[in-house]
Amino acid sequence: METPCFALCFPFVSMTQTLPESCHCDSARNYRTCCGLLHAGQPAPDAESLMRSRYSAYVLGLEDYLLLTSAADSSARTGYGST
């Protein structure tokens, strides 16, 4: 059985999740041609695009993407500080 393109193109989006038409980052672009590209694995061309894609990921609940794009020493990966 072939793997659906959806899973390959949007690895951080659940198979049951509906992709939005307009992007949540407020760019007035379609999700698939905006933050969807970054969520699919394309590198962000600049810091603003990365931060917009992270906001869009937050709205969509893409926790894996948020963790992947966090700084290595970020508390998002290790918890809220050491005890």
N, C-alpha and C positions, 0 to 999 in steps of 0.2 A: 504494500500500500504506500502511495506517495505521501510525503509530508506536505501539508497545506502551505502555500506561499505565505499565508498570514503569519504562521508561526516563525517562518524564516525571516520575513521582512520586519516584523514587529515583535521581537523576542520578549520584551518587557510587558507587553499587553496581553491580558488573559484572552483565551480563545472565546470566552463568553462575553467579553467586554465589547461594547459597540464603540467604534472609532468616531470621534466628533467630526462634523463637517468643517467648522471653523476652528482655528487653533485657539487654545485657551491663553496663549501668551499675549494676546491683543495685537497681533501683527496684521490682522485683517486678511490673512492667508489661510488656505486650506491646511488642515492638520497634516495630511499625508505629504505635503510639499513644504512643510515648515518644521515644527518640532518632531513630527513623526519620523523624519529622516534621521534626526539625532537619536531618537528612541530606538531606531532600527540599527544603530551602530555607526553612523557617519560621524566623524569628528566635528565638533563645533568650530566654525571659522573664526570666532572671536568670543571674548568674555560675555558680551551682551547676549549673544545667541545661546551660550551655555546656560546663563542664568534664566533666560526666557524658557528654555527647554526644561530646566529644573522646576520652574513654577508650573509649567504645563504637566510635568510628571507628578507633581504634588497633587494637583487638581484631579488627575486621573488615577491616583493611588498607586503609582509605579514605584514602589519602595526599592526594588532592586536597582533601578536606574539612579535613584537618589543616592543610594549607598555607593554605587559604582563611580559616580561623579563627585563624590565628596573627597576632600583632602585626606591623605593617608593618615594623618594624626588627628583627624576630626573626631569629636565626641560622638558624632552620629554612628560611627563604627564601634566605638568602645564603651558607650554609655555616657552618662552625664558627669564625667569627672571621676577621679580615683577616690577610693575610700581610705 
